[in-house]
Structure formats: structure tokens, C-alpha cells
Amino acid sequence: MPAEQGPASEPPRPGDGPNRDATLRGPSFSKKRWTRKGDRGERATALKTDPRFADFVANRGDALLRYAYLLAGDPHDAADLVQEALLKLRTSWEKVRMKDNPEGYARATIAHLHLAAHRLRRRERPSWDLPEAAYHDVPESGPDDPLWLALADLPRKQRAVLVLRYYEQLTDAEIASVLGISRGTVRSQASRALDKLRSVLPAADRSIP
Amino acid sequence: MTDLEDALRQTLTRAVPYAPRTSEALVTHVETRYRARRRARRALAVTVAAVVAATGATAVVVQNRTEPSGLTAERGAPSARASDHPPPLEEVWPQAVTRVPTHLPDGRRYRPVELLDDRTMLILSWDSDGRYALHTYDLDTRTARQLTPVAGQSPENLTTGEEHVAWWVIDGDRAAVWAAPLAGGAARKVTAFRGVPDRLAIARGKVYLSVTGGGLFAAPLTGGAAEPVSRAGQASLLDYPWVGTAARGFTDLLNLETGERDRAVVRTGETDVVCDSAYCVLSREGRWFVRRRDGSQERPMNQSALIQAPGMGRDVPFAGRVQVAMSATAGYSLIDLATGEAGDFGIRPGADGMLVIVGLVASGGLVSYELGVERVVIDLESIP
């Protein structure tokens, strides 16, 4: 595993090393916020911080961004999630560090922020709003892949369960712990999510027409 | 693990390189926000204390201590030093780099598919209603000529061969394979297929497609049923006529036309070996290397590589020689592993300290990405 991607003790995650069996194809884009990240050429400034926190961000920041990106499906949302999670981690750094699991804390925070953002957005929407006009929102960046596009249509909790199960390779008990839900809910959310994906993808029974 | 679960795992893995990355500015940004928030809370505490005192209660004076001035920013952090970035792409390979607008003249968005010749790209465009079309794009005149509209949802595995382009789309509960002539003309449905294709190739008048989990089928380019290619067994298409087992990193290949078998050199202690028809990537003693299938021309790989070509067949030509790399201090760059030359993409951290690459394409003889209102196109064939 590349050294920048974490301590040697951590098991490899899909995508951590060279892109084994990955087919990189062109990403697609939308107009959504495409100007937000540009070539601003800013000169960075350095504040003294707890060097252990700085080391944690340097070593695990990219892994957290990958995780957040798979949860959110959007690079800008992923960047926002990680930044907010790191801010919370920085605030609780001494306490979390003593427990020796800052990454677990950060991952759980990212998942909670992601699900909470959804709830907030739902609450903010007045019930008398007319449905928005259909707009084909091609993801700004990501694999040009029908499953990736179908994942975007899943409720966030269902998507989170799939990401934790099939990318992070967590057990249902671990997923329940990270998301703060029961194991039964994990199983039902995963089952519903897979059913939805099956319904939008070609049947994979390989029979010939 | 079902086919769907396998496909899901692959899709998530494929998405990983599109995630944003950190820069060295991220820690500074988090620290700045953390201190600002702490200052605001302390200021609030002072206000509350003052209110309590004013109401006659016993109050403890809380001093609002501002942050020591010694924590002011140190300018010129490592991430900002110009010397950390290689020279711009245009300085290193001026003949290979072209900048074009991110939109077509009629306002449609697009992404490159393949370089058909040194000045013409095959591109896929779409409008805000999700209607797709294929065009050729002239890099000199910056104009597009539509080849054909694309029916259905997002076309997948766009592949050229024998003067045609083929792709597949979801069609109800099937995958429909389509093809269109590159010279222009209507697209036609080649076949419909129950399964999720993972690779296509056009060769010898047929469209070959392998499906997720293994298994190869072929249908006439002119249209007809997809028939299993029995001599391929459960192998997956790598780069026609080569097939192999994806789960074993394509180390053992079979040439469908000649029956030739090719076994990549794998030495004791080498793990995670993944090959394409020319090169392999492997891990040894915690480091990554790339070399030819026969074990020659081994080179260490950039440890922070974003894209490694082997294992992707035709998707990334110059396999094993050129890679897109990223580091927290030098950002994104293109590296020629053969010569060590590197060209800077020009992407810098946003105000939040994150590095986001937009619209990355690394296939069909090119590497391309968006930079503001421009799309940078690098013709890999023009890198000497």
C-alpha cells in the first residue's frame, strides 16, 4: 500500500493501491458548482497545531475523503463532510486521541453528518412546494457507470449501508455501530437498496436471448 | 457474493480515484476554523459572565484571551512553494497539450472518449435533459460534428474498432449493445443481452463483450444474437484477442485467435500483481513497481499515484509508462516513468485545502481534465 495512505497495520481497502481490476473511464459532469474549485493558486498558510493531529490529517485525510466521496457521490460534498468531521475531531482531539481511535471517530462523524444533512434538508423543504422540474443531473465526477448513477438515487442511509458493507467491508454489526442503528435495520436497508439496484440494472443471469 | 454485489464492489472501487484529495493547506484550514470557533465561544462566555454579574449574581470574571500573536500564519508553507510543483505540462510536452473550451459551441457539456487522430477527438456530449450524442471534435477549430444521437441512458464502455464505435445502454431488464459508423450515420442496435457487460471490443466483424464475473460473448456487428465464445471459458476480455481472469489480475492470458498462452513473470515475494497485455503492476516489500509482462524494464511507481495503467487494457494506452500522480505538496501531475519527466496539471487547493480534479478522463490515447473554463487534453502519442 502506498505509504501516504496509512499505517502498514491497516488492511488494504479496495482502491488503496493500484487500481486493480478497475476500469477508469471518463467521468461526467454537471454545471453544479463547477467553478467552485478552480485554479486559485492560493498561498497556503501554516498554523502551529498539535503535530499528532497534523500527522493524522496527513496520513488519513485522503482515506477519509475517499470514504466521504463514496458516501456522498460528489467531490464537493465529500470535501465539506471531511472538513466538518476534522473540525469536530480537532475540537475533541485530546479526548479522542486518548482512546486511540481518531479514525473511527472521524468515520462515524462523517456518516452522521451525511445522514443529518439529509434530514435537515428534508425539514427545510416546505410541504407545499411543487416538485422540482426533472433535471438530468449528471454527476460532476465519477465513473461513468450505471451502478454509480443508480447509487445516486438511493436514500442516503441505504447507500451508506452499501458503502460500509461492500467498500469498507464491515460486518452488519459494525455497520450498525457506525450508523447508530440496529442490525435488523442494517439488513433491511441493504436488502431494499439491492432490490432497487436490481430493478434498474440488466438482469445478471447471463442467459442468451 | 452475487453478480450484483460483485458489480457494486467494482463500481465503488472504480469511483475511488475521483475522490478529492488533501493538500498540506488542509490542516491549516481546519486549525484556523477551530481557533475561530474557540474564540467565538470564549467571547460568548465573557458575555454570559457579564450578564450574570449585571443581574447581581456572584460572578467569576472570565477574561477573554485572544490567541497569542505567535500563532500567526507562516507564509510559504511547503504546499505553496513553486519548487514543489513540476514545470507546467505545456513547458514539458508543448506538442502534446491542447486547451479547448469545456462546452461545445451550442452549450452542451462533453467528455472525450478517444483520440481518433492527433487533432480529432471522439466525444460524448449531453444536454440538461440527459440526451446524449456522439461527435467528432476538431482540436484546432474547436468545432464538433455530430455522428449520432445516443438512445437511452448513459452509454457505457464506448469502444472503437473497424471504423465503428460501439457501446451499451440499459434497456429495460437488458443491456442493449449499439454501434455507429465513425464516418457518420445512424446508430443501430447490435444485440440485447441479459447481464452486465464490463468490456467491449470490435474485431473481425463482431462485437465482443465480457460480463461482470467472467464469460465472453460475441454478436455480429451488423446485428444478431450474442453467442457465447466457448474457448474463452469464464475468462474476461482484456484487450482483444487477449482474455484472462480478472480476479487473478490477468497474469495468465489466452489469445483467442492463435491459442497462444502468455504467463506473466511473477517472482517469490511479489503480491497484488495486476497486468494488462503489455505491463504488470506489483507490490514487493511494501513498494510498488511496474514492468513488462516478461519481467523486464522494471521501474518503481510513484507512491501516490492516482492512476496506474495496467489492468485496464486498452483504456490507458502507454500502460506502465505514463501515470497521473498526486501528492499533497505537488498536486496533480503527469509522470513519464520511462524518463522521469513530469508536468504539472495546474490544479491548486481551494480555500478549504482540498484538491479537486474535475472531469478526469484517462482513456483512448489521452489524459484530460477541466481547469476553470478550459479542458486540457494531453495526447499521449505525442509524448516522445
Interface residues (C-beta under 8 A of the other chain):
Chain A: M1 P2 A3 E4 A8 P12 P14 G15 G17 P18 N19 R20 D21 A22 T23 L24 R25 G26 P27 S28 F29 S30 K31 W34 T35 R36 K37 G38 D39 R40 G41 E42 R43 A44 T45 A46 L47 K48 T49 F53 A54 V57 A58 G61 D62 L65 R66 A68 Y69 L70 P75 H76 A78 A79 D80 V82 Q83 L86 L87 R90 T91 Y135 H136 V138 E140 S141 G142 P143 D144 D145 P146 L147 W148 L149 L151 L162 V163 Y166 Y167 L194 L197 R198 V200 L201 P202 A203 A204 D205 R206 S207 I208 P209
Chain B: T2 D3 L4 E5 A7 L8 R9 Q10 T11 L12 T13 R14 A15 V16 P17 Y18 A19 P20 R21 T22 S23 E24 A25 L26 V27 T28 H29 V30 E31 T32 R33 Y34 R35 R37 R38 L71 A73 E74 R75 G76 A77 S79 A80 T102 R109 R111 P112 V113 L124 W126 D127 S128 D129 G130 Q153 S154 E156 N157 L158 I170 D171 D173 R174 A175 T191 A192 F193 R194 G195 V196 D198 R199 V211 T212 G213 G215 F217 A225 A226 E227 P228 A246 A247 G249 D272 V274 V281 S283 G286 W288 M301 Q303 S304 A305 I307 Q308 P310 G311 M312 G313 D315 V316 S327 A328 G346 I347 R348 P349 G350 A351 D352 G353 M354 V356 I357 V358 G359 L360 V361 A362 S363 E370 L371 G372
